[in-house]
Amino acid sequence: MTLDDLQRAIGTTVGPTAWLAILQERIDAFAEATGDRQWIHVDRERAAAGPFGGTIAHGYLTLSLIAPAHFDLAAFPAAGVTVVNYGLDKVRFVSPVRSGARVRTRIELLELADRRGGRWLLRTRSTVEIEDGEKPALTAEGLFLLVQEA
């Protein structure tokens, strides 16, 4: 995809990604990497008696899936630009992702703004869906700075 292709794709949705199983091993690794070892994520026995009937993924673990989804779904130009996470707007953690559940991501391409000097700001809305779930795991508006390579 080129920048012109991306501009023409604004207003469309790409995806979904392939289903991805969120296994307890991934949750445990995320807990270790971040230091967030809250019992609802890592204590299987206590979580089984808790409000979700088992352990759940960290919201930020689920959120971290949206950046690679953009690359998987070719939501960025394929060459000639460097992509930098610029921030997030309006993140909502709608439904918990239970250990073992499968998720996938859809991305709406909302806006591509020319920031001059070989830079563009891409705004997207990502929805992480849970297989057989009535509601998504999360929705988030992402901002990505596209910088023209020299």
C-alpha positions as CSV (number, residue, x, y, z in Angstrom):
1,M,0.0,0.0,0.0
2,T,1.2,3.5,-0.8
3,L,0.2,6.7,0.9
4,D,-2.1,7.4,-2.0
5,D,-3.7,4.0,-1.5
6,L,-4.1,4.7,2.2
7,Q,-5.7,8.0,1.5
8,R,-8.2,6.3,-0.8
9,A,-8.9,3.7,1.8
10,I,-9.9,6.2,4.5
11,G,-13.5,5.4,5.6
12,T,-13.1,1.7,5.0
13,T,-12.5,-1.2,7.4
14,V,-9.7,-3.8,7.1
15,G,-9.6,-7.2,8.6
16,P,-10.3,-9.1,10.6
17,T,-7.0,-10.6,11.6
18,A,-6.7,-14.3,12.2
19,W,-8.0,-15.6,15.5
20,L,-5.4,-15.5,18.3
21,A,-5.7,-17.7,21.4
22,I,-5.0,-15.7,24.6
23,L,-3.4,-18.6,26.6
24,Q,-2.5,-18.4,30.3
25,E,1.2,-18.5,29.3
26,R,0.9,-15.2,27.4
27,I,-1.0,-13.7,30.4
28,D,1.7,-14.9,32.8
29,A,4.5,-13.5,30.6
30,F,2.7,-10.2,30.3
31,A,2.3,-10.1,34.1
32,E,6.0,-10.8,34.5
33,A,7.1,-8.2,31.9
34,T,4.9,-5.5,33.4
35,G,4.9,-6.4,37.1
36,D,1.1,-6.5,37.1
37,R,0.5,-9.7,38.9
38,Q,-3.1,-9.0,40.1
39,W,-4.7,-12.2,41.1
40,I,-7.5,-12.0,38.5
41,H,-4.7,-12.5,35.9
42,V,-2.4,-15.0,37.4
43,D,-3.9,-16.9,40.4
44,R,-5.9,-19.6,38.7
45,E,-7.4,-21.0,41.9
46,R,-8.6,-17.7,43.4
47,A,-9.7,-16.4,40.0
48,A,-11.9,-19.6,39.5
49,A,-14.0,-18.4,42.4
50,G,-13.8,-14.7,41.3
51,P,-16.2,-12.6,39.3
52,F,-15.1,-14.0,35.9
53,G,-14.9,-17.7,36.7
54,G,-11.2,-17.9,35.8
55,T,-8.2,-15.8,35.0
56,I,-8.5,-12.9,32.4
57,A,-6.1,-11.1,30.2
58,H,-4.8,-7.7,31.3
59,G,-6.6,-4.9,29.5
60,Y,-3.3,-3.6,28.4
61,L,-2.3,-7.0,27.0
62,T,-5.4,-6.9,24.8
63,L,-4.6,-3.3,23.9
64,S,-1.1,-4.2,22.9
65,L,-2.5,-6.5,20.1
66,I,-3.7,-3.5,18.0
67,A,-0.3,-2.3,16.8
68,P,0.8,-5.6,15.3
69,A,-2.7,-6.0,13.8
70,H,-2.1,-2.8,11.8
71,F,0.9,-4.5,10.2
72,D,-0.8,-7.8,9.8
73,L,-3.7,-6.2,8.0
74,A,-1.5,-3.9,5.9
75,A,-3.1,-0.8,7.3
76,F,0.2,1.1,6.8
77,P,2.1,1.9,3.6
78,A,4.4,-1.0,2.8
79,A,7.5,1.0,2.0
80,G,8.9,4.5,2.2
81,V,7.6,5.5,5.6
82,T,8.5,4.8,9.2
83,V,5.5,4.2,11.5
84,V,5.6,5.5,15.0
85,N,2.9,5.1,17.7
86,Y,1.7,8.6,18.4
87,G,-0.9,7.9,21.1
88,L,-4.4,6.7,21.7
89,D,-7.8,8.4,22.1
90,K,-10.9,7.0,23.7
91,V,-9.9,3.5,24.8
92,R,-12.7,1.4,26.2
93,F,-12.3,-2.1,27.8
94,V,-15.7,-3.4,27.1
95,S,-15.5,-7.1,28.0
96,P,-12.9,-9.3,29.7
97,V,-10.9,-11.8,27.7
98,R,-10.8,-15.1,29.6
99,S,-7.8,-17.2,29.5
100,G,-8.0,-19.5,26.5
101,A,-10.4,-17.2,24.5
102,R,-9.7,-16.3,21.0
103,V,-9.6,-12.7,19.7
104,R,-9.2,-10.9,16.4
105,T,-9.0,-7.3,15.4
106,R,-10.8,-5.1,12.8
107,I,-9.4,-1.7,11.9
108,E,-11.4,1.3,10.6
109,L,-9.2,3.8,8.7
110,L,-10.6,7.1,9.9
111,E,-8.3,9.9,8.8
112,L,-5.0,10.7,7.2
113,A,-3.8,14.2,7.9
114,D,-0.8,15.8,6.2
115,R,1.4,17.2,8.9
116,R,3.9,18.6,6.3
117,G,7.5,18.0,6.0
118,G,7.0,14.4,5.0
119,R,4.8,13.5,8.0
120,W,1.2,12.3,8.1
121,L,-1.0,11.4,11.1
122,L,-3.2,8.4,10.7
123,R,-6.2,7.9,13.0
124,T,-7.8,4.5,13.2
125,R,-10.4,2.7,15.3
126,S,-9.5,-0.8,16.4
127,T,-12.1,-3.3,17.6
128,V,-10.8,-6.4,19.3
129,E,-13.5,-9.1,19.1
130,I,-13.9,-12.1,21.3
131,E,-14.9,-15.3,19.5
132,D,-18.6,-16.1,20.4
133,G,-18.7,-12.9,22.5
134,E,-21.7,-10.5,22.4
135,K,-19.5,-7.5,22.9
136,P,-15.9,-6.7,21.9
137,A,-13.0,-6.9,24.3
138,L,-12.1,-3.3,23.5
139,T,-12.3,-0.4,21.2
140,A,-9.5,2.2,20.8
141,E,-8.7,5.1,18.5
142,G,-5.1,4.9,17.6
143,L,-2.8,7.6,16.3
144,F,0.2,6.7,14.2
145,L,2.8,9.1,12.8
146,L,4.0,8.2,9.3
147,V,7.4,9.7,8.6
148,Q,8.7,9.8,5.0
149,E,12.1,7.9,4.9
150,A,15.0,9.7,3.3
